[in-house]
């Protein structure tokens, strides 16, 4: 015979459940939150080729609606967002973040892409542009800051995996760097921190046209292992009617679709490939 449940028993159960839920809600969320499918950050699989990546191009942008609250508190420590970053320059340790956060929102509401030239910083306005120099090897790049962090250790900036690869420290995890802010006013004038006079912003570089013996291609991936390149090329042949090739460039094997007679056609194909989840292609000009 099924035993009946009295009202006090039900009430006690509800109180206990509410207490448990309250305890969960008030607990600090661990870094390995269920928001992320990967508990520990890591580099993407394969050997990502950063040789064709272009620096972020500084331009005037209004402040983002998200990510600029000041002050704000993380893990009990308070941070203040700079009102003006035009004179900001600093030396310290840079780290990088990658696959764990790939596809998730940044602090200003954009989507983090570990293959783009972006970064996280604790106090620069969002968005901002900075020139980062790896003091260990002299390499430089320009990144767009659209996220907050890093919040542990003495690290002063967290670069995307792609930016770290371009600076040559992705395998070490950290590097000694110098950060210099690049600010662009609404009238287009650009100021580099440490320089006394503003400089005119350079006009956007026109896409390089293919010359004789060259073609316009959509590059979907680049690998040090030829088998990885062949596997991706086979997947591409199932989603596009355009020619697919594996082009050997030094130690890398580049998976490319094309050639195309117009850059616009290549960009359309690039968007289609991205929509089916085969990466974030770039349009390049390479030998036929």
PyMOL commands that set and color helices and strands:
alter all, ss='L'
color gray80, all
select helices_A, chain A and resi 7-26+161-167+226-237+263-275
alter helices_A, ss='H'
color red, helices_A
select strands_A, chain A and resi 72-74+77-79+89-97+118-120+128-134+140-147+155-160+175-184+189-192+199-200+214-223+244-249+252-260+282-287
alter strands_A, ss='S'
color yellow, strands_A
deselect
rebuild
show_as cartoon
